[in-house]
Amino acid sequence: MATRNYQSIGEVLVSVKTEFPDITISKIRFLEAEGLIEPERTPSGYRKFYETDVERLKSILRMQRDEYLPLKVIKERLLEQEAGDMDQPEGAAGAETAESEDQLAEPPTGLQMSIEEMSAATGIERERIRELEGFGLVCSHGPDAARYFDGDDYIVLSIVKDFFRYGVEPRHLTMYKHFAEREASFFETIVMPVLRQRNPDARRTAANNLTELARTSRKLKQALLRTNLRQYLQSA
C-alpha cells in the first residue's frame, strides 16, 4: 500500500495549531479563497496539502502574526519569492519592507461572512464582534435573516485583535472611529471642488488625491505619536 504524502485540511490544522493556536479550518479556507494557498483537490473535492503547501501556510501565518502585514502585501511578497526577486542587497530589502508596511491594507473583494465565519477567521469571539458593532467599529450588512460582514470589517477586526492583547476594550477604540470621521470630513472639503466638476477625470483625480492625503496623514500621525511617546518615556 502506497504511503500518502499529503495531509487533509484537518490534519494540517492539528499540525500547525501548536505554533498558531488561533488557527481554524475556516481561516485556512479563507486564505485559500483569497488565493494565498492553492492546495490540490481529490476527484471528490477534498483538499490535499503537500509539505510545500503547509510551509507556505506557516509563512503566511507568521507574516500576519509577527509583521502585521495585510493580505495584499503578503501575497505580493510570496509572488516575489516565487519569482526569485528576494536576492537583493540587504538595504534594498529593508527599504522595500518598510514601504510595504506603509501600505494601507486592502479589504478582500467580495467577502461576505457570517458572524460565526468571521469569528473563526479572525479568532475574535462573537460577543466581542457584536460589541464592536454596537460601537460602530464594524457593521453587518444585508437582510436580518442573512446578515454578513465584509472585507472592511475583516481588516478592522484583524487590527483591533492586536489591541485586545493589551487588555484594550472595544469602548476604548471609539476614539479612532471619531478621528476617522472627522478626518474624512476634512478630506471631503479638500477634494469637493474637484468632484463638483462631475466627469471621470475629475473623479480619478479626487481618488488619487484622497489616497495621497491618507498616506500623508498616516505619516504625520506616526511622527506626532512617536514624539509624544518619546516625551512620555523621558518623563517617566
Secondary structure by P-SEA (a helix, b strand, c coil): ccccccccaaaaaaaaccccccccaaaaaaaaaaccbbbbbcccbbbbbcaaaaaaaaaaaaaaccccccaaaaaaaaaaaaaccccccaaaaaaaaaaaaaccccccccccccaaaaaaaccccaaaaaaaaaacccccccccccccccaaaaaaaaaaaaaaaaccccccaaaaaaaaaaaaaaaaaaaccccccccaaaaaaaaaaaaaaaaaaaaaaaaaaaaaaaaaaaac
